Amino acid sequence: MANACTEGLDTGFVTLGYGKVAFLGLVQGITELLPISSTAHMRIVPAVLGWQDPGSAFSAAMQMAALVGVVTYFWSDIQGLAVGALSAVKRRDFDDWSFRFVIWIGLATLPIAIAGLALSKTLNACGSPLRSLVVIGLSSVVMAVLLGIAERIASHRRTMDHVSLLDAMIVGLAQVGALIPGVSRSGSTLTAALWIGLKREEAARFSFLLGLPAIALAGLKEFYDLYKAHLDAHGWSILAVGLVVGSLSAFVAIWTLLRVLERFSAWPFVIYRGAIGVLLLASVAMGWLAN
């Protein structure tokens, strides 16, 4: 089925209607914050069900649902960092950890902000080659391998209050990989955070906090692009349904991820995303799914 476009933006979600978008919002909210690639699932689920591809604009705008989930779940951490940083500025104590950590998050966001702006036209274009199932399948397999290696060899000893600017930049650079569909922002940053030796649950917490600016910027930019493209009231109302459902499911996804990492390891996600990648590649090769 051909993608729907609004002045060059891939807005297939508009043709799906409220019920289908609510279901995809549920899937997007869960997979956006688990290290299993929401983009992969936004291509797989509609393809399997015979639905219109919701398009890259839907995935990008749904970042706001992820933002609500992360801010709600980690409100005490965010509030503590904000209050601590502002207090440090008033005291001119620029060695304060909260102040330094906030600055590091800002610096670590620059790579994906620059790369995202540079690639935005390609990423959001109708029929973008980067959203092909082969690209998503290969990305999923590669990230499964990297996450598995990180899980196997990482020390899992460090806590977030001992991270450095170098650590933040390593994770920030890894976050750029999330621009490639199938990599997953959560997956790339969690993998990098494990590589630098953080405990599993601390790695997830660091991943979410560091990703807040990138998530907010991506969502706001997509909202602005949809506004410039003159998305009509019907389209906005459909998107709103997806956002509400996605916000609720994103909160559940964070809780699930932290419980799994705390009690088990990252291996369930390694196995799952590896299987998804292999299944996608096999399905395209066998002609079961169109690339």
matplotlib code that plots the C-alpha trace (Angstrom):
import matplotlib.pyplot as plt

x = [0.0, 1.4, 2.4, 0.4, 2.3, 1.6, 3.9, 6.7, 6.2, 5.3, 1.9, 0.4, -1.0, -3.8, -5.4, -5.4, -8.1, -8.4, -8.7, -5.6, -3.5, -4.5, -3.2, 0.0, 0.4, 0.3, 3.0, 5.1, 5.0, 6.2, 8.9, 10.1, 11.6, 12.6, 15.8, 14.0, 13.4, 10.1, 10.7, 11.1, 7.7, 6.1, 7.0, 6.4, 3.0, 1.2, 2.9, 1.7, -1.8, -2.0, -2.3, -0.9, 2.6, 2.0, 5.1, 8.2, 6.3, 4.2, 7.2, 9.0, 6.0, 5.4, 8.7, 6.5, 4.6, 8.0, 9.0, 5.9, 6.6, 10.2, 9.5, 6.7, 8.7, 11.9, 10.4, 12.3, 15.6, 14.8, 13.7, 16.7, 19.1, 17.3, 17.2, 20.8, 22.1, 20.2, 21.4, 25.0, 24.7, 23.5, 26.4, 28.8, 29.8, 30.5, 32.2, 28.8, 27.9, 24.3, 25.5, 28.2, 25.8, 23.2, 25.9, 27.2, 23.7, 23.5, 26.9, 26.1, 22.9, 24.8, 25.9, 22.3, 20.9, 23.4, 23.1, 19.3, 19.0, 21.4, 19.5, 15.9, 14.8, 16.0, 14.6, 11.2, 10.8, 8.0, 9.4, 12.7, 15.1, 16.2, 12.8, 13.2, 12.8, 16.3, 17.9, 15.8, 16.5, 20.3, 20.3, 18.4, 20.8, 23.9, 22.5, 21.5, 25.1, 26.6, 24.1, 25.0, 28.7, 28.2, 26.1, 28.8, 31.9, 30.8, 31.7, 28.2, 29.8, 29.7, 26.9, 25.6, 27.0, 30.5, 30.1, 32.4, 32.1, 33.8, 31.2, 28.4, 29.9, 30.4, 26.7, 25.8, 27.7, 26.1, 22.7, 23.4, 23.0, 19.3, 18.7, 19.1, 15.8, 16.1, 19.0, 16.7, 17.7, 17.1, 19.1, 22.1, 22.4, 21.8, 24.4, 27.0, 26.1, 26.8, 30.0, 31.3, 30.7, 27.4, 25.2, 22.3, 19.6, 21.9, 22.7, 19.0, 18.5, 21.4, 20.2, 16.8, 18.0, 20.6, 18.1, 15.5, 16.7, 17.0, 13.5, 12.0, 13.8, 12.8, 9.2, 8.9, 10.6, 8.2, 5.2, 6.6, 7.1, 3.5, 2.3, 4.3, 2.9, -0.6, -1.8, -5.5, -7.6, -8.6, -4.9, -4.0, -6.9, -5.8, -2.2, -3.5, -5.1, -1.8, 0.0, -2.3, -2.1, 1.6, 2.3, 0.6, 2.3, 5.7, 5.4, 4.8, 7.7, 10.1, 8.9, 9.2, 12.8, 14.1, 12.5, 14.0, 17.5, 17.4, 16.2, 17.7, 19.9, 19.7, 19.7, 15.9, 16.1, 19.2, 17.4, 14.2, 15.7, 18.0, 15.1, 13.1, 16.0, 16.5, 12.7, 12.6, 15.5, 14.1, 10.6, 11.9, 14.1, 11.2, 8.9, 6.5, 6.9, 7.6, 10.8]
y = [0.0, 3.4, 5.8, 8.9, 12.2, 15.7, 18.1, 15.5, 14.1, 10.5, 10.7, 7.3, 7.3, 9.7, 7.0, 4.4, 6.0, 6.2, 2.5, 1.3, 4.3, 3.6, 0.1, 1.3, 3.9, 1.1, -0.8, 2.3, 3.4, 0.0, -0.5, 3.1, 2.7, -1.0, -1.8, -3.6, -0.8, 0.9, 1.5, -2.2, -2.8, 0.1, -1.6, -5.2, -4.9, -2.9, -5.2, -8.4, -7.0, -5.6, -2.0, 1.2, 2.1, 4.8, 6.6, 8.1, 11.2, 9.1, 7.5, 10.8, 12.6, 9.8, 10.8, 13.1, 10.1, 8.6, 12.0, 12.0, 8.5, 9.2, 12.5, 10.9, 7.9, 9.7, 12.9, 12.7, 12.3, 15.2, 17.4, 16.7, 17.4, 20.6, 21.9, 20.8, 22.5, 25.8, 25.8, 25.2, 28.2, 30.4, 29.3, 29.5, 26.0, 24.7, 21.5, 20.4, 17.0, 17.9, 21.0, 19.1, 16.2, 18.6, 20.2, 16.8, 15.8, 18.9, 18.3, 14.6, 15.6, 17.7, 14.8, 13.5, 17.0, 17.8, 14.5, 14.5, 17.9, 16.9, 13.7, 14.9, 15.1, 11.6, 10.1, 11.6, 11.4, 9.4, 5.9, 6.6, 3.7, 3.8, 2.4, -0.7, -4.0, -5.2, -2.1, -2.6, -6.4, -5.9, -3.1, -5.3, -8.2, -6.0, -4.3, -7.7, -8.8, -5.6, -5.7, -9.4, -8.7, -5.8, -7.9, -10.7, -8.7, -5.5, -5.3, -4.1, -2.4, 1.4, 3.7, 6.8, 9.2, 8.1, 8.8, 11.3, 13.7, 11.1, 8.5, 10.9, 11.6, 7.9, 7.3, 10.5, 9.4, 6.0, 7.7, 8.9, 5.3, 5.6, 7.6, 4.4, 2.5, -0.7, 0.4, 1.8, 4.9, 2.9, 0.0, 2.0, 4.1, 1.1, -0.9, 2.0, 2.5, -1.2, -1.0, 1.7, -0.6, 0.7, -1.6, -2.8, -0.7, 2.2, 1.9, 2.1, 5.1, 6.9, 6.1, 7.6, 10.7, 11.4, 10.8, 13.3, 16.3, 14.3, 12.8, 16.2, 17.8, 15.1, 15.2, 19.0, 19.2, 16.7, 18.6, 21.8, 20.0, 18.6, 22.1, 23.6, 20.8, 21.9, 18.7, 19.1, 18.9, 15.3, 14.3, 16.0, 14.3, 10.9, 11.6, 12.8, 9.4, 7.7, 10.0, 9.4, 5.6, 5.8, 7.8, 5.2, 2.3, 4.1, 4.3, 0.5, -0.1, 1.7, -0.2, -3.5, -2.7, -1.8, -4.9, -7.2, -5.7, -5.7, -9.3, -10.9, -9.3, -7.8, -11.3, -11.4, -8.3, -9.6, -12.8, -11.0, -8.4, -10.9, -13.1, -10.2, -9.2, -12.7, -13.1, -9.8, -10.7, -14.2, -12.8, -10.4, -13.1, -15.6, -12.9, -13.1, -9.3, -6.6, -4.7]
z = [0.0, -0.9, 1.8, 2.5, 2.3, 3.5, 1.7, 1.6, 5.1, 5.6, 7.4, 6.8, 10.3, 9.2, 7.0, 9.7, 11.9, 15.7, 16.6, 14.6, 15.8, 19.4, 19.0, 17.3, 20.0, 22.6, 20.6, 20.0, 23.6, 24.8, 22.2, 22.2, 25.7, 25.6, 23.8, 20.9, 18.4, 18.0, 14.3, 13.7, 15.3, 13.5, 10.2, 11.3, 13.0, 10.1, 7.5, 9.3, 9.8, 6.3, 7.4, 6.0, 7.2, 9.9, 8.6, 10.1, 11.2, 13.5, 15.1, 15.5, 17.0, 19.4, 21.1, 23.1, 24.5, 25.5, 27.0, 29.2, 30.4, 31.2, 33.0, 35.0, 36.1, 36.8, 38.2, 41.5, 39.7, 37.3, 40.0, 42.1, 39.2, 38.4, 41.9, 42.6, 39.4, 40.0, 43.6, 42.4, 40.0, 42.8, 45.0, 42.0, 42.9, 39.4, 40.7, 42.1, 40.6, 39.7, 37.8, 35.9, 35.1, 33.6, 31.5, 30.4, 29.3, 27.2, 25.6, 25.0, 23.1, 20.5, 18.3, 17.7, 17.4, 14.7, 12.9, 13.2, 11.5, 8.8, 8.0, 8.7, 5.1, 4.3, 7.5, 7.2, 3.4, 1.9, 1.0, 2.8, 2.0, 5.6, 6.7, 4.5, 6.4, 5.3, 7.0, 10.1, 10.2, 9.8, 12.5, 14.9, 14.5, 14.8, 18.0, 19.5, 19.1, 20.6, 23.5, 24.1, 24.1, 26.5, 28.8, 28.7, 29.3, 31.2, 34.9, 36.0, 39.0, 38.5, 39.6, 37.9, 40.4, 39.3, 35.6, 33.9, 30.9, 28.8, 29.8, 28.9, 25.5, 24.7, 25.4, 23.6, 20.5, 20.7, 20.7, 17.1, 16.0, 16.9, 13.8, 11.8, 12.0, 13.9, 16.1, 18.9, 21.0, 24.2, 22.8, 21.6, 24.8, 27.1, 25.3, 25.6, 29.2, 29.9, 28.0, 30.3, 33.3, 34.8, 36.8, 34.6, 36.3, 36.6, 32.9, 32.1, 34.4, 32.8, 29.3, 30.0, 31.7, 29.1, 26.3, 27.6, 25.6, 22.4, 22.9, 23.5, 20.6, 18.2, 19.2, 19.1, 15.7, 14.3, 15.7, 14.1, 10.8, 10.9, 11.6, 8.7, 6.5, 7.4, 9.0, 9.4, 12.6, 11.9, 11.6, 14.8, 16.7, 15.4, 16.5, 19.9, 20.5, 19.8, 22.1, 25.1, 24.7, 24.1, 27.2, 29.4, 27.8, 27.9, 31.7, 31.9, 29.5, 31.8, 34.9, 33.0, 31.7, 35.1, 36.8, 34.1, 34.3, 38.1, 38.5, 35.4, 32.7, 29.2, 27.7, 27.1, 25.0, 23.1, 22.2, 21.3, 19.0, 17.4, 16.6, 15.2, 13.0, 11.6, 11.1, 9.2, 6.9, 6.3, 5.6, 3.0, 1.4, 1.2, -0.1, 2.9, 3.5, 1.0, 1.7]

ax = plt.figure().add_subplot(projection="3d")
ax.plot(x, y, z, "-o")
ax.set_aspect("equal")
plt.show()
